[in-house]
Amino acid sequence: MEKILKPASGWSMLALCLVLFFGGIALIMAKIIVAGAVSVFLAVTIIAPGFIGIEPNSTRVLTLFGAYIGSAKDSGFFYVNPFYTKKKVSIRAVTLDVPVIKVNDKQGNPIMIGAVVVYRVSDTFKAAFAVEHYPEFVKIQSEAAVRKLAGMYSYDNLEDEEATVTLRTNSDEVNHELAREISERLEIAGIEVIEARINHLAYSTEIAGAMLQRQQATAIVAARSKIVEGAVGMVEMALEHLSQKAIVELDEEKKAAMVSNLLVVLCGDRNAQPVVNTGTLHQ
């Protein structure tokens, strides 16, 4: 458990250290060598090691002969027991770029995925003593979380039509799940996850071409469906108007021919070529 330590100001001890040091030098010059040497020895080897300077958003984890004493988080110039071991732990926000890795999504398709994780130390005791080297721990666990996340969702819903959340289309939900997964893994090290999001997502090179063709085919089919739906409505409207205004009487065979011609014109991907019929419908 983290304990917050409030160390004493170092300025008064600095003044004492300077007095002992320069006083010792003066005694040595005055041929009082033993007293001068003792004074300099106390200033350099006993008092001086107790000074610590702490930058903003930085801490010192203090231990005495292996026992945890506390964590000094206030910035400034302080003095502590010179026998304390002082370990620096930064509490600044750190951005980790998880390298792009090749994994399989829920459907087994190989994909390339990468992420960005922003974190900081929230418990200096855990960060210093619960894991060996917490930056490396964060990197490995974040990569493991990304691998797990990729296996939980499909890349898109082309193969899994019932999927409500996919890696490609539901970034907010996926990023929230990624942050939760990483937070659980890093709790043991006293790490707080500020943000986690996917910054790279693509099919692996060996299937990227095939998947692109599939996406294009799906888009073409969807567009054609809309065109056919609209064409049928226009044909229905044309027949209805002709019937209401009694412009021409059409039997079932002529209606079928008209519907066929209109659908060809409306659904074709080329401009219609007019044909002049100088005979009857059957010639």
Secondary structure, 3 states (H helix, E strand, C coil): CCCECCCEECHHHHHHHHHHHHHHHHHHHCCCHHHHHHHHHHHHHHHHHHEEEECCCEEEEEEECCEEEEEECCCEEEECCCCCEEEEEECCCEEEEEEEEEEECCCCCEEEEEEEEEEEECCHHHHHHCCCCHHHHHHHHHHHHHHHHHHHCECCCCCCCCCCCECCCCHHHHHHHHHHHHHHHHHHHCEEEEEEEEEEEEECHHHHHHHHHHHHHHHHHHHHHHHHHHHHHHHHHHHHHHHHHCCCCCCHHHHHHHHHHHHHHHHCCCCCCCCCCCCCCCC
